[in-house]
Amino acid sequence: MEFHWGILVCLAGAYLLGSIPTAVWIGRRFYGIDVREHGSGNAGATNALRVLGTRTGVIVLLLDALKGVLAVALGWLVKEAFSSPDLFSVFQLLLGLFALLGHVFPLFAGFRGGKGIATLAGIVTILFPGAVLICLLVFAAFFIPSRYVSLGSIAASLAFPVAVIWITGPSTWPEIIFSLMVAVFVPLTHRKNIQRLLKGTENKINFNKK
């Protein structure tokens, strides 16, 4: 495979897409507040739902997921640069990782972003649609009775490599490694949530209108 400047441009584009701080911008524009100064202090969809209301939270969720979808889709602009489908698949995984990095450390919001769950959901929906359906069921099984988004997210992330490796496979080694990274990344970004869950002080989601 020859070097292609478009590859670097796409990776930069994926990071910049991830860096769009949806919750922060919507909160400032329509509510005059920075969501990072309220609720959990997080710039993600869950805190947007908690602080700005259900309707706005859902909008933030969908837009954050769209960032992941568009980041992965950037790969098709330079698909001809890759000599094999496997290499192109690895590149799409990298695009997803760059978008996730942008969401967690956004250039446009002082590098203080969210935990990346919605953006990650968009990424894996494109790359692992079968596994996502299984993870959604796992998420629902934990979230619906408890109303803890963090618990559902952690459970779904741990189920993800199981679904990728043993249920929806066969999978390539890059896909397996990516799925294992997800299972490590999500609990790591939810360390404080895990501590609150153990103490019984984690915030539950109460759906409200604003």
C-alpha positions in Angstrom: 0.0 0.0 0.0 1.4 3.4 -1.0 1.3 6.4 1.2 -1.9 8.5 0.6 -2.3 11.9 2.1 -6.0 11.4 2.2 -5.5 8.8 5.0 -4.1 11.5 7.3 -6.8 13.9 6.3 -9.5 11.4 7.1 -7.9 10.6 10.5 -7.8 14.3 11.3 -11.4 14.7 10.1 -12.5 11.8 12.4 -10.9 13.5 15.4 -12.4 16.8 14.5 -15.9 15.2 14.1 -15.5 13.6 17.5 -14.4 16.9 18.9 -17.8 18.6 18.2 -19.1 19.1 21.8 -22.7 18.6 21.0 -24.0 18.8 24.6 -21.8 21.9 25.4 -22.8 23.8 22.3 -26.5 23.1 22.6 -26.5 23.9 26.3 -24.8 27.2 25.8 -26.9 28.2 22.7 -30.4 27.3 23.9 -30.1 27.2 27.7 -27.3 29.6 28.5 -25.4 27.0 30.5 -22.4 24.7 30.3 -23.6 21.2 31.1 -20.2 20.4 32.5 -20.9 22.8 35.4 -24.1 20.9 36.3 -25.2 17.3 37.1 -22.3 14.9 36.8 -20.1 17.5 35.1 -19.9 15.3 32.0 -20.3 16.6 28.4 -22.2 13.6 27.2 -25.8 12.6 26.3 -26.7 11.2 29.7 -25.8 14.4 31.6 -27.5 16.4 28.8 -30.7 14.4 29.4 -30.4 14.9 33.2 -29.6 18.7 32.9 -31.4 19.8 29.8 -34.3 17.4 29.7 -35.3 14.3 27.8 -35.9 15.8 24.4 -32.6 17.6 24.3 -30.8 14.6 25.8 -32.1 12.4 23.0 -31.1 15.0 20.4 -27.6 15.1 21.9 -27.5 11.2 21.9 -28.4 11.0 18.2 -25.9 13.7 17.2 -23.1 12.2 19.2 -23.8 8.8 17.6 -23.9 10.4 14.2 -20.3 11.7 14.8 -19.2 8.1 15.1 -21.1 7.0 12.0 -19.7 9.9 9.9 -16.1 9.3 11.1 -16.2 5.7 10.0 -17.8 6.7 6.7 -14.9 9.0 5.9 -12.9 5.8 5.1 -14.8 5.4 1.9 -13.3 8.5 0.5 -9.9 6.8 0.3 -10.9 3.1 0.0 -8.9 2.8 -3.2 -5.7 3.5 -1.2 -6.0 0.1 0.5 -4.8 -3.1 -1.2 -7.1 -5.4 0.7 -10.5 -5.4 2.5 -8.7 -6.3 5.8 -6.5 -3.2 5.7 -9.5 -1.1 4.9 -11.3 -2.6 7.9 -8.4 -1.8 10.1 -8.5 1.8 8.8 -12.2 2.1 9.7 -11.4 0.9 13.2 -8.7 3.6 13.5 -11.2 6.2 12.3 -13.6 5.1 15.0 -10.8 5.4 17.6 -9.9 8.9 16.5 -13.5 10.0 16.7 -13.8 8.5 20.2 -10.6 10.3 21.2 -12.0 13.5 19.9 -15.2 13.1 21.9 -13.4 12.4 25.2 -10.7 15.1 24.5 -12.5 17.6 22.3 -10.4 20.3 20.6 -13.4 22.6 20.5 -14.2 22.4 24.2 -10.9 22.7 26.1 -10.3 18.9 25.9 -13.0 18.3 28.5 -15.5 16.0 26.8 -17.8 13.1 27.5 -17.3 9.4 28.1 -17.9 8.5 24.5 -20.7 6.0 24.8 -23.0 7.6 22.2 -20.2 8.1 19.7 -18.9 4.6 20.4 -22.5 3.3 19.7 -22.5 5.0 16.3 -19.1 3.5 15.5 -19.9 0.0 16.4 -23.4 0.2 14.8 -21.7 0.6 11.4 -18.9 -1.9 12.0 -20.5 -4.5 14.2 -24.3 -4.3 13.6 -25.0 -7.9 14.8 -23.0 -7.4 18.0 -24.7 -4.1 18.7 -28.2 -5.7 18.7 -27.0 -8.1 21.4 -25.4 -5.3 23.4 -28.6 -3.3 23.2 -30.5 -6.2 24.8 -27.9 -6.4 27.5 -28.0 -2.7 28.1 -31.8 -2.8 28.4 -31.7 -5.7 30.8 -29.6 -3.7 33.2 -30.9 -0.2 32.6 -34.7 -0.7 32.6 -35.0 -2.2 36.1 -32.2 -0.1 37.7 -32.4 3.2 35.6 -28.6 3.4 35.9 -27.2 4.3 32.4 -23.7 3.7 33.7 -24.6 0.1 34.8 -26.2 -0.6 31.4 -23.3 0.8 29.5 -20.7 -1.1 31.5 -22.6 -4.4 31.1 -23.0 -3.8 27.3 -19.3 -3.1 26.9 -18.4 -6.3 28.7 -20.8 -8.2 26.5 -19.4 -6.6 23.3 -16.3 -8.8 22.9 -18.3 -11.9 23.7 -20.7 -11.0 20.9 -17.9 -10.1 18.5 -15.8 -13.2 19.2 -18.2 -16.0 19.9 -21.6 -15.1 18.7 -21.5 -12.9 15.5 -18.0 -14.1 14.3 -15.8 -15.1 12.6 -13.9 -12.0 13.4 -10.4 -10.7 12.4 -7.7 -10.1 15.0 -8.1 -6.3 14.7 -11.8 -6.6 15.3 -11.1 -8.8 18.3 -8.6 -6.4 19.7 -10.9 -3.5 19.2 -13.8 -5.3 21.0 -11.5 -6.0 23.9 -10.4 -2.4 24.0 -14.1 -1.3 24.2 -14.5 -3.7 27.2 -11.6 -2.0 29.0 -12.3 1.6 27.8 -15.9 1.9 29.0 -15.3 0.7 32.6 -12.2 2.9 32.8 -14.2 6.0 31.8 -16.8 5.0 34.4 -14.5 4.6 37.4 -16.4 7.2 39.4 -19.7 5.7 38.4 -18.6 2.3 39.6 -17.6 3.8 42.9 -21.0 5.4 43.3 -22.7 2.2 42.3 -20.9 0.3 45.0 -21.8 3.0 47.5 -25.4 3.2 46.3 -25.1 6.9 45.5 -25.2 6.7 41.6 -27.7 9.0 39.9 -30.7 7.3 38.3 -32.2 8.6 35.1 -35.5 10.4 35.6 -37.1 11.3 32.3 -38.4 14.8 32.3 -39.4 17.5 29.8 -37.7 20.8 29.3 
